[in-house]
Every structure is written in C-alpha cells, then in structure tokens.
Amino acid sequence: MVNEAEVVIVGSGMGGAAIYRSLQGSGLFVVVLEAGRAISAGNTHLRNLLPRGDGGWRTFLSVMLAEGGTTSAPLPGLGNCCGVGGNALVWSGIVLRDTGASEAEFELAASWLGARIVSGSPRQEWLREAHGLAPVPLAWSPVEGWHGPMQLAGPGYSPLPSQAARRIVHRGGRAIGVEIGDRIIRARHIVVCAGVIETVRLLWASGLARELPGLGRGIAHHPVAVAQVAIPAEAWSRMAEEPDIDRPAAVREFPAADGAHTLIIAEPPWMADGRAGGRATLSIYAYTTLDDDPNRRVSFDPPCFDVPRTAAETRCEERALSNAKAWAERLGPILPSGRPRVLPRGADQHLVGGARTGDTDDPLAVADRNGRLRSLENVWIAGAAALPTPVTTHPTQRIVALAARTGALLRG
Ligand SMILES: Cc1cc2nc3c(=O)[nH]c(=O)nc-3n(C[C@H](O)[C@H](O)[C@H](O)COP(=O)(O)OP(=O)(O)OC[C@H]3O[C@@H](n4cnc5c(N)ncnc54)[C@H](O)[C@@H]3O)c2cc1C
C-alpha cells in the first residue's frame, strides 16, 4: 500500500498521462490515482465512456439533483466528459492547433501524441483531387487503435484504479496529501487532472472555493453541427483495397479567425454506424467557438450545473449549421440520415474550464499560467479544467502542451 509519494497525480486521463510523461526519467516517485476501474487484464488501459442513456449524464445529473442541485440547461454529452481515462476508445486524436501554448509546446504535444499526417492513401488523394482538401495530423496507433492516455504516458504507466481522491488535505497554504478512502497519501506535490467537473468538485471538497472565486466558472463546450454525404460508388471502388481502411482518413480543417472550422472525415461503410445504408461516407463536423462567459459554471454548494443558453450561443450554432450545410451541398449527395443539424449541447465532448489557469489579474483563473494553484503552493491543475479560454479545436493537443509545461516545472 502506497502511503507517500513525491508527486501524486489525481486522474489518469489525458492531463494526468501528459504530466506522467513529462516526469518520466526524473527519478521522482509518482503515483497516479484513478477513480475508475481498470477494464482490461493487467490494467492496460482505462475507459472513458460512461454507459449512455440512464447510466450516463442522466445519472450524473440525477445524483446532483438528488443532492439538492439545480440545472438550468444540462449538456447531454456531459456524462462522457466525466468518465474514466480520457479519450481512449474512439477515433479521437485529431490535433489542430489552438491558442495558449507556444509553438514548441504544441510540437512536443503532437510528438507525444504520435500525431502525424497520413497522406498518399487513395482516400486522401481522392479528397485532394476532387475537392482540394488536404489532410491534418491524426494521433492514431497503427497497431491496435488509440488508447489515448496509455499511449501518451509511455512505459510504466500504472494508474491505481478505483482510488478516488476525496479531498486535498492542507495546512498553512501547503498541501500535505490526498485523502482516499480512510487514509491519506502524503505528497510533496499534487497535480489535479480529474476532468472539468471532478476537478472543480475536488477543490470544492477541499474547502478551497472561498479562496478561489473563479472556481467552476467560465466552463465552455464546443458547438458543432454535423452532416453526412455519400462517397460516390465509383470513387469508393478505387479506395476499398486501401491498407489502412479501418481508420478515419483525410481530415481537413478550415479555420476562421474566430476558431470556426470544419472537419471532413472519409469513413468506410462499417464506420458509418449503419446509418448510410452500407455506403462509404464523408462525415462533416462544423465547429464554432463560444464566447468567454463567467456565468457558465458548475458549483457544489449546492451542487449545480448552470449553463444558461445565450443569444451568442445560438448565433454560434447557426453559424455551425450554415457551415455544415455549405460543405454538405458542395460534397453531396446528402444522406437522408445525414441532413445537416446542430448536435445537442455537450455532445461535442469538449467541455473545458472551471479551474482555469491565467494571469494574476484574471478573476476567473484559479491557477497561474504554469498551473500552480493560487491558494496552495504545491498543488497544480492540468487537463481540460485548466484550459484558460473556451476551446477552439479538439482540446487534447492544448491539454498536453500545457500539462507538459507544468510537468517541466515539477521536474525542475
Ligand atoms: C468520447 C470522447 C471522444 C473524444 N474525442 C476527442 C478527440 O478526438 N480529440 C480531442 O482532442 N479530444 C477528444 N475528447 C475530449 C478529451 O477526451 C478530453 O478533453 C480530455 O480527455 C480531458 O482530459 P482530462 O485529463 O482533463 O480529463 P479526462 O481525460 O476525462 O481524465 C480525468 C480522469 O480523472 C478521473 N477522476 C475523476 N475524479 C477523480 C477523483 N476524485 N480521483 C481520481 N480520479 C478521478 C476520471 O475517472 C478520469 O479518468 C473526447 C472525449 C470523449 C469523452
């Protein structure tokens, strides 16, 4: 049983894995606590998906509500964002550049994620020739799918499963350790990377809300509209023998100054969820970026998830829808099941913020730009909760870039 460590990382998802990676070879004794259970023999990876429907976000919300919480606008995808182990199981890993980290930090993150441009495949070539679309890097394991955190963390990553941190024990501005069950693991440094909701909850449970007025505030999801069109049969017949056919191909971004961009993914028939009547498809995902709004918040006294719908959000959704429509009409024919539509709020799975990093004059920031918590000098925040502004692209690369910065300081 571990009772003491130099660094305790709370949460084994993308943030936790990136911190672990940056401490590799440092000689520090690092313990990773994970609330979720291990799902494969030998704890080879953890899982991120809560069951959908009643087991997912509804459970989360009903637990909060049963505890006296209120919610003005639930995000249907939220359950997945507080699941176990980060983005481990899907095709995830598209890494477009966001803001907030340096070019070198983004480069490092991309290399840790194994992101690369897969080009020259028949699908890529067809998209380029027929539509002028160029690929962007994907983090996708060539061998057995992408297990996100395991791949990112590197060798030796053995989170302790079913070990939920209950609170940070602290005295006189310093943390002493992390309480799990009925004991405390003492630590010189603690890094909290428990996802948006759970990071906020843990800091709240540690009695830090009063000292951190920005705690839980300024969370943001990522409005997205989708559409699906069929790849013409004759084009598909050129591609069907492609060696890497079971991975998404030819993803392209079209970023505007405000972060709006569209991803177009060529998928073989069996990836289209049976919606496309056995046809190969182009899936279109048009994202826009929310404004920075302190009123979108999660709090725990009482438990409350409060995401008021604003006119700005509606405008974001309309813009996403019109971008998805424009691309679908250009690339068509649109499948009957793939008509352009806005996805429910939160279905993007890109919830960020709540324990934000930022400058000292930023009232929403609970930690400095390096991730060090304002109220406890040896506690650090990483992962999606720490992102300083609403997400413009898929968040993982930025999460890893910023966590690498925090990890480098800890290492030092
Ligand atoms: C289905 C899905 C697909 C996604 N696809 C993409 C994609 O393609 N590209 C992309 O960039 N992003 C994607 N994302 C988003 C990405 O997964 C998240 O932004 C990222 O995982 C957040 O990292 P994190 O470390 O903050 O949180 P997480 O990765 O969620 O990890 C937090 C971990 O902390 C654990 N935890 C929580 N509370 C405690 C506690 N008290 N004690 C101990 N452990 C605790 C949780 O169980 C969890 O394992 C996807 C998300 C989902 C759900």
The ligand as a Gaussian input file, in Angstrom:
#p B3LYP/6-31G(d) Opt

LIG

0 1
 C      -15.955000      10.065000     -26.376000
 C      -14.952000      11.166000     -26.383000
 C      -14.226000      11.425000     -27.530000
 C      -13.299000      12.445000     -27.555000
 N      -12.572000      12.639000     -28.693000
 C      -11.630000      13.606000     -28.708000
 C      -10.794000      13.788000     -29.856000
 O      -10.912000      13.124000     -30.863000
 N       -9.849000      14.734000     -29.802000
 C       -9.676000      15.525000     -28.715000
 O       -8.794000      16.385000     -28.720000
 N      -10.453000      15.388000     -27.612000
 C      -11.411000      14.450000     -27.595000
 N      -12.199000      14.282000     -26.480000
 C      -12.004000      15.187000     -25.337000
 C      -10.880000      14.688000     -24.459000
 O      -11.075000      13.328000     -24.166000
 C      -10.870000      15.464000     -23.147000
 O      -10.786000      16.846000     -23.406000
 C       -9.675000      15.047000     -22.311000
 O       -9.693000      13.662000     -22.073000
 C       -9.673000      15.786000     -20.998000
 O       -8.531000      15.402000     -20.284000
 P       -8.519000      15.448000     -18.694000
 O       -7.267000      14.803000     -18.249000
 O       -8.840000      16.803000     -18.236000
 O       -9.778000      14.578000     -18.276000
 P      -10.052000      13.053000     -18.553000
 O       -9.249000      12.594000     -19.708000
 O      -11.525000      12.891000     -18.563000
 O       -9.461000      12.329000     -17.277000
 C       -9.894000      12.609000     -15.982000
 C       -9.694000      11.358000     -15.177000
 O       -9.815000      11.661000     -13.801000
 C      -10.509000      10.617000     -13.170000
 N      -11.069000      11.137000     -11.920000
 C      -12.129000      11.950000     -11.779000
 N      -12.302000      12.243000     -10.486000
 C      -11.342000      11.608000      -9.803000
 C      -11.001000      11.531000      -8.432000
 N      -11.707000      12.168000      -7.493000
 N       -9.934000      10.767000      -8.068000
 C       -9.219000      10.094000      -9.007000
 N       -9.514000      10.145000     -10.335000
 C      -10.542000      10.898000     -10.721000
 C      -11.555000      10.224000     -14.182000
 O      -12.051000       8.942000     -13.924000
 C      -10.744000      10.322000     -15.471000
 O      -10.102000       9.125000     -15.790000
 C      -13.121000      13.248000     -26.426000
 C      -13.851000      12.985000     -25.256000
 C      -14.737000      11.955000     -25.235000
 C      -15.485000      11.664000     -23.954000

